[in-house]
C-alpha cells in the first residue's frame, strides 16, 4: 500500500499533532514534504506533499487561508500548521475549506520541533520506495521462477500478501500515437496515477512497470471485480494525465494461491497479444469472459 497521510499521522500523533479538519482525506497518498510560508510559494509545488506552515512570514490570518486554498489547488494532500507563536488559531474559513475539500489539516504546538515531524515523512517515503522495489523483485520472481517458491512466497507474505489468498493479474498496455518519443515518461505518470487510485480505493493490490506494460496484482478479488477495477482505472487515466495513444487492458484467471501468479500473468499477456493483433475483440478483457475465444489461447 502507498504511504498515506493516515500512516504519517499515526506515527507522529504522540507528538501532540492534532487533526482539526479534513478527516475524509486521510487516505490521500504522500510523495514528499515541504515548508510554505507565503501563498505565492505554492506555485513551486508538485502535488501529493505534506506542507508545513510556521507562520513566520504571514502578515494576516487571511494569508493562512490563502496558503491552504493554493496548496489544495496544487495537489497538496495535507497541511500542518505550527501554532502558538506566529499563529494563535486557525481561521474558521480555513477549517471549513479543509472539511469541504477533504484536505487533512493538522496543528502542532510551537514547542514541538517540526523538523522531527518532517523527518518522519522523509523516512517513511524512503521506506515505501524500498518496499516497492522489493515487491517488484518478488513479483518478478513469482513470474519468472514459479517453481522456486523460496524466491517469493515468504517475501510476499512479509509484505502482507498471504499465500492462501486468490490472486489475479491485470495488464495495461499503451499503444502510442505515431511519433511519440516519451512513452517511458508517460508510463511512469500513468503508474503513479494508478497507484494513487488503488490507494484511494483501499485496494489490496500493487502496480509496477513490467517490460513497458503496467502490471497490477490484485489479492483476494474475483475476476469480475478485477475487470471492473481495471475498466475504471483505464477510464480514469485520460482524465488525470495525458495519454498520447490507445489503452488496452487484460485480466488473467484468478489463482488458487500465491504460487500460481505466473499462470494468471501468462493468460493476461496472451489476451493482450490477441487484442493487439486483432484476433480478439477489444471489448473482451478477462479470461473468464472469453467463451469460444479460449480456444484461440
N, C-alpha and C positions, 0 to 999 in steps of 0.2 A: 504494500500500500504506500502511496506517496506520502510525504510529510505533510501534515495538516496543521492548521492553526491550533486545533484542539490538542494535538500532540505536544506542541511547544507550551501551551498553557498548562497542561497537566504537569509538565516537567518543571515549571517555574512558579506555580501558584503559591507555593510556600514562602516565596519572597515578597509577599504582600501585593502580588499582582491581582487586580480585581477587574472582572468583566462588568462593564456598566451599560453596554448596548450592543446590538448586532449579534445576539446569540445564534441566530439562524444561519450565520455564515461560518461557523466553527469548522466545517468540513472543507473549507477552501484550501487548496494546495499551496505550500510555501516553497519558493525557489531561492530567495535571497532576503537581505535585510539592509536598511538604510536609515540615516537620520535626515529629517527635513525640518528646517526652521523658518522657512518663508514659503508662502503659497506658490510663488513663481518657480521654485526649485523642482516642483513636481514634473516639469516637462522633461527632466532627465531620467525619469523612472521607466522601467522596462515592463513592469507588471509582475504580479504574484509576490510582491515584497511585504514584509512586516516593517512598518515605518515607526520610528521613534521620534517623539517631539518633546524637547525640554522646555520650549517657550522662551529661550534666552534672547531670541531676535524678534519676538512678537510685540507689536505695538498696541494690540487691542484683542479682546476675546473674539471679535468677529473674524480676525485673521486665522484663528484656530479652526473655526468652522469652515473657512475657505480652504485651508490646507486639507481638511478631511474630504471636502467635496472634490477638490482637484485630485487627491490621491485615489478616490473611487473611480474617477474618470480615467485615470492612468492604469487601472487594473490592480491596484494595491489590495491585498487580502486582509489586512488588519492594521490598526493604528494604536500605538501605545503612547500615552501621554504621561509625562513626568510632572506630578502635581505637588504643590506645597511651597514653591519659591516664586517662580515667574508665572505659574498658572495656579490660581487658587481653586478654580472649579471649572467643570466642563459646561459650556453653554447648552441650554436646553435644545437649541436649534441643532447642535452637533449630535446630541443624543437621539433626537427624533430622526435625523437624516440617517444615522448609522442603523437604527432599527428598521427603517423603511427599506434600506438597501442591503440588509443583511451583511453589514460591514462590521466585524467584531472590533469594539472599541474598549481598550483597557486603560486603567490608570494605575500608576505605581508611585508610592511616596518618594519624595525628594531624597531621603536618606538611603534609599536603595540605589546602588550603583547600576545604571542601565548598561554599562559595559559588560557586566556579568550576564544580563539577560540577552544582550545581542550575541555574546559569545556562545550562548547555548544554541541560538539559531544556527550560527556557523557550524557548530559541532554536529547538530542534527542533520543539516543539509549535507555535510560531508559523509556522515554515516549512511544517509539514504543513497547517495551516489555510489558508495561502496557496495551496499546491498543490491542495487540494481545490476552492477557488474557481476556480482556473484550469482544472481538469479539468471542472468543471461548465459553464463557459463554452465550452470546446472541444466538449464533447458536445452542448450545446445548438446550437452552430453546425453540427455534423455532422447534426443532426436537422432544423433549420430551413433550412439552406442547403447541401444535399448537393452541389450543383454548384460551390460556392465552396470548393474544396479548400484554397485558401491560408488559409482561416479555421480549419482544424482538423487537417489531415494532419500537417504539420510539428510543430505543437504537441503533438499526441498522441504522435508518435514521440519527442520530447524527454522525455515523461513515461513512456516505456517501452512504449508501445503501437505495435508495428511495423505499417507499412502493409499488408504482405502476409499478416498473420495473418487467421484467420477470427474473426468477432465475432457474438455473439448477445445480444439484449436480452431481459431478463425484467422484468415489471412486477408489483408487488404493490399491491392496492387494499384499503382498509379501508372496508367499508360499516358505518358506526357505528350503535350502538343508538339508538333514539329519545331525544331529549333530551340527547344527549352533546354538550357545548359545548367540549370540549377536544380536538378532532380534531387540530389542528396540533401541540399538545404531545405527543399520543400518537404521531403520525407521527415526530416528532423523536426520541422514545425508541426507537421501532422501528428507525429509521435507524441509530442508534448501536449497537444490538444486532446488526444485520445487518453493519455494518462490522467490528465486533469478531469476529463469526463468520467472516467472509471472511478476516480476518487470521489467526485461529486455524487455519483450514484451509490457509493459504498460497495462497489462490486468486488467479489473475490476473484481477482484476476491480475494479470501482469501483461504488459505490452513492451515489445522491443523490436528493433530493426534487424531482420534476418535476411541477409543477402538481397538488399534493396526491396524487400517485402515486409510490411508491418505484420508481425505475428502477435496474436492475442491468445493467451491461455486463460480459460475460464474454469473455475473449480466448483464442482457440485451444482451445475446448472443443467437443465435439459437442453437437448439440441434445439428445440423450438425457442427456448428463452435466449439461447446464444444467437440464433439467427435474428431474432427481434432486436437484440442489443447491437449486433453488427449493422443491421439496417439503419437503426437510429444513429449510430456513430458516423457511418458514411454519409448519412443525410445531413448531419450537423457540421461536418468538416468544412464544406464550402461556405458555410455561414460564419465561421470563426476565422479561417485563414484562406489565403488564395490557393486554389487548387488548379494549376495550369494543365489540365488534361482530364482523362476519363478514369473514374474509380471503378474497380471491380472487387468483389469480395466473395469469399467462400467459407464454408463451415464443414469441418470433418465430423466424424461419428464420435459420440460420447464413449469414453473408455470405461473399462471395469475398474481400473485402478491407475495410480501414477505410473506404473510400469508399462502402460500402453500408450503413452503420449505420442510416441513416434507414429503409431498407426493412424491416429486422428490427424496428425500433421500431413502424412502422406496422402490421405484421402482429400484433405483440403487443397493440397498442392495440385493434385490431379484435376480436381474440379476447376481450379483457377486456370490450368493449362488448357482445358477443353473450352472454357469461356473465351480465352484469348485467341484460340484457334478457330472459333466459330463453330465448334462441334457441339456446343451446349447453349441453350437459350440463356441470355444474361440475367433473366429473372429467376433462374434456378440456382440457388446458392448452397443449400445444405444437403449433405449426403442422404439424410432420411427422406428428402422430398424428391429425389431424382427419378423414382419409379423405373420405367423401362430404360432410362439412360444409365442405370447402374451397370447394364451390360457393356456399355462403352468403356467404363472403368476397368 
